[in-house]
């Protein structure tokens, strides 16, 4: 509309979308910006609240190389890692892939630590035993600790994780294939949110499996 971003663009303006936005919508937004004489980058991020506060985000950019070059001084302040993935929309594709992995690994850590506790082992010590092996990950380190301590103050909210999984599933449907593990993971987040825990950190998924 006349009061929207596109209506207010000056020639050669650069629009950078650092949110997690649907791929098809992103391409529509980019087309509108380009028609108005601007350039568009989709540049979603990973790293959570800690990465944002520390300026160490991982940035995944899609769009023209020239626009990426113009945005680099901004990205250098915000992030420690920048990858130009490809054409417009591919940054969002990378973020969708990221969120699928994050959601599934959170679910795996939650199941593993629940298994440990139910079988009579200390989840904190099991987590420590796994560190350094093939099961180790940033999620086991950070979110596993949150699960052990029960501290679910939000970095990334469960509602946001659920939204991102839904976007990934929508993209897969548009491309004509299934992601059954991701579908199950989204359903677990649906249960967590229905139980009233949507505003907690996404690591609170363990509450669905082990509601103690």
C-alpha positions in Angstrom: 0.0 0.0 0.0 1.0 3.7 -0.2 2.2 3.7 3.4 4.1 0.4 3.1 7.8 -0.2 2.7 7.6 -0.5 -1.1 5.6 2.7 -1.4 8.3 4.6 0.5 11.4 3.2 -1.3 13.9 5.5 -2.9 15.8 4.4 -6.0 18.5 1.9 -5.3 17.2 1.2 -1.8 18.3 -2.1 -0.2 15.8 -4.1 1.7 17.2 -6.8 4.0 14.7 -9.3 5.5 16.5 -11.0 8.5 13.4 -12.7 9.7 12.4 -16.3 9.0 9.9 -15.9 6.2 8.3 -18.3 3.8 10.3 -18.9 0.7 7.5 -18.2 -1.8 6.4 -15.1 0.1 10.0 -13.9 0.2 10.2 -14.2 -3.6 7.0 -12.2 -3.9 8.3 -9.5 -1.6 11.6 -9.3 -3.6 9.7 -9.0 -6.9 7.7 -6.0 -5.5 10.9 -4.3 -4.2 12.7 -4.8 -7.5 9.7 -3.5 -9.4 9.9 -0.4 -7.3 13.6 0.1 -8.2 15.2 -1.4 -5.0 17.2 -4.5 -4.3 16.3 -7.3 -1.9 18.2 -9.7 0.3 16.7 -12.5 2.5 19.2 -13.0 5.3 17.8 -15.0 8.2 20.0 -15.9 11.1 20.8 -18.6 13.5 22.4 -18.2 17.0 19.6 -17.2 19.2 19.6 -14.5 21.8 23.2 -15.2 22.8 24.4 -14.8 19.2 22.4 -11.6 18.7 23.8 -10.1 22.0 27.4 -11.1 21.2 27.3 -10.2 17.5 28.1 -13.8 16.6 25.0 -14.8 14.5 25.3 -17.1 11.6 23.8 -15.3 8.6 22.4 -17.1 5.5 21.9 -14.7 2.6 20.0 -15.0 -0.6 19.9 -12.5 -3.4 22.1 -10.7 -5.9 25.8 -10.7 -5.2 25.9 -6.9 -5.6 23.3 -6.4 -2.9 25.2 -8.9 -0.6 28.3 -6.7 -1.0 26.4 -3.6 0.0 25.0 -5.4 3.1 28.3 -6.8 4.2 29.2 -3.9 6.6 25.9 -4.5 8.4 26.4 -8.2 8.5 29.9 -7.9 9.9 28.5 -6.1 12.9 25.8 -8.6 13.5 27.4 -11.9 12.8 30.5 -14.1 12.9 29.6 -16.2 9.9 28.1 -15.1 6.6 27.3 -17.4 3.7 25.8 -16.2 0.4 23.7 -19.2 -0.4 22.4 -18.2 -3.8 19.5 -16.5 -5.4 16.6 -14.7 -3.6 14.8 -17.1 -1.3 17.8 -19.5 -0.8 18.7 -17.8 2.5 15.2 -18.8 3.7 15.7 -22.3 2.4 18.9 -22.6 4.5 17.1 -21.3 7.5 14.3 -23.8 7.0 16.9 -26.6 6.9 18.5 -25.2 10.0 15.2 -25.2 11.9 14.4 -28.7 10.9 17.8 -29.9 12.3 17.4 -27.8 15.5 13.9 -29.1 16.1 14.7 -32.7 15.5 17.9 -32.6 17.6 16.1 -30.9 20.5 13.6 -33.7 20.3 16.4 -36.3 20.2 18.1 -34.8 23.3 14.8 -34.6 25.1 14.1 -38.3 24.4 17.6 -39.4 25.4 17.6 -37.5 28.7 14.1 -38.7 29.5 15.3 -42.3 28.8 18.3 -41.8 31.1 16.1 -40.5 34.0 13.4 -43.2 33.6 16.1 -45.9 33.5 17.6 -44.7 36.8 20.6 -42.7 35.5 21.4 -39.0 36.3 20.6 -37.0 33.2 23.2 -34.5 34.0 25.9 -37.2 34.2 24.6 -38.8 31.0 24.8 -35.5 29.2 28.4 -35.1 30.5 29.3 -38.6 29.3 28.1 -37.8 25.8 30.1 -34.6 25.4 33.0 -35.1 23.1 31.5 -38.2 21.4 29.5 -38.4 18.2 26.3 -37.4 20.0 27.8 -34.1 21.1 26.4 -30.9 19.7 25.7 -27.3 20.5 22.1 -28.3 21.3 23.3 -31.0 23.7 25.5 -28.4 25.4 23.0 -25.5 25.7 19.6 -27.0 25.5 20.6 -30.2 27.2 21.7 -28.2 30.1 18.4 -26.3 30.2 16.6 -29.6 30.2 18.8 -30.9 33.1 18.4 -27.7 35.2 14.7 -27.0 34.2 15.6 -23.4 33.3 13.4 -22.7 30.3 13.6 -18.9 30.2 13.2 -18.2 26.5 16.0 -17.7 24.1 14.1 -19.1 21.1 10.4 -19.6 22.0 8.6 -22.8 21.5 5.9 -21.0 19.4 8.6 -19.6 17.1 10.2 -23.1 16.6 6.7 -24.5 15.8 6.1 -21.7 13.3 9.5 -22.4 11.6 8.8 -26.1 11.4 5.4 -25.4 9.8 7.0 -23.2 7.2 9.5 -26.0 6.4 6.7 -28.5 6.0 4.7 -26.1 3.8 7.8 -25.7 1.6 8.2 -29.5 1.4 4.5 -29.9 0.4 4.9 -27.3 -2.3 7.9 -29.3 -3.6 6.0 -32.6 -3.5 7.7 -34.6 -0.8 7.2 -35.6 2.9 9.3 -35.0 6.0 7.8 -37.4 8.4 10.2 -36.8 11.3 9.7 -33.1 11.0 5.9 -33.5 11.0 6.1 -35.6 14.2 8.4 -32.9 15.8 5.9 -30.2 14.9 3.1 -32.2 16.5 5.1 -32.5 19.7 5.5 -28.7 19.7 1.7 -28.4 19.2 1.3 -30.5 22.3 3.7 -28.3 24.3 1.9 -25.2 23.2 -1.5 -26.7 24.0 -0.2 -27.5 27.5 0.4 -23.7 28.0 4.2 -23.7 27.5 4.5 -21.9 24.2 6.3 -18.9 25.6 9.1 -21.1 27.1 12.4 -21.9 25.4 12.0 -24.5 22.7 14.1 -26.9 24.8 11.0 -27.2 27.0 9.9 -29.8 24.5 11.1 -32.3 27.1 8.0 -31.4 29.2 5.9 -33.3 26.7 8.0 -36.4 27.1 8.8 -36.2 30.8 6.3 -33.9 32.6 7.9 -33.9 36.0 
